[in-house]
Amino acid sequence: MDETKGFEKETLEVTDIKQILGCGINQAYKLVNSGEFHVIRIGKKIKVPKDSFYKWFNGQGQ
């Protein structure tokens, strides 16, 4: 049984941010590492909570 069916993920990955902003992968990594919004690191994976990213994106800060 697929437990993720109907479940919307709460985080973005660096590739998602790259696509949303229309920038390159290196620029997306620089932004993620800039401290502009909350980042969750799980081993080598980087996850960004959607609400944190969109607050920054909409100019509302952290």
C-alpha positions in Angstrom: 0.0 0.0 0.0 1.3 3.5 -0.9 1.3 5.5 2.3 2.4 8.7 0.5 -0.7 8.8 -1.7 -2.4 12.1 -1.2 0.4 13.4 0.9 2.0 16.7 -0.1 5.6 17.1 0.9 6.4 19.9 3.3 10.0 20.5 2.1 11.8 21.6 -1.0 15.1 20.3 -2.3 17.8 22.4 -3.9 16.6 21.2 -7.4 13.1 22.5 -6.6 14.5 25.9 -5.6 16.5 26.0 -8.8 13.4 25.3 -10.8 11.2 27.8 -8.9 13.8 30.6 -9.3 15.0 29.7 -12.8 18.6 29.8 -11.7 21.5 27.4 -12.0 22.3 24.7 -9.5 25.4 26.4 -8.2 23.4 29.6 -7.5 20.7 27.5 -5.8 23.3 25.9 -3.5 24.8 29.4 -2.7 21.4 30.6 -1.7 20.6 27.6 0.4 23.9 28.0 2.2 23.5 31.8 2.6 21.4 31.5 5.8 18.5 33.5 4.3 16.0 30.8 5.4 15.9 27.7 7.5 17.6 24.6 6.1 17.4 21.1 7.4 20.4 18.8 6.7 20.0 15.1 6.8 23.4 13.6 6.1 24.3 15.0 2.7 20.6 15.9 1.8 19.4 19.4 2.1 15.7 20.1 2.8 14.1 23.5 3.0 10.7 23.9 4.7 8.3 25.3 2.1 6.9 27.9 4.5 10.4 29.2 5.3 11.4 29.4 1.6 8.1 31.1 0.5 8.3 33.7 3.4 11.8 34.6 2.1 10.6 34.5 -1.5 7.7 36.9 -0.7 10.0 39.3 1.2 8.7 38.4 4.7 12.1 37.3 6.1 12.5 34.3 8.4 
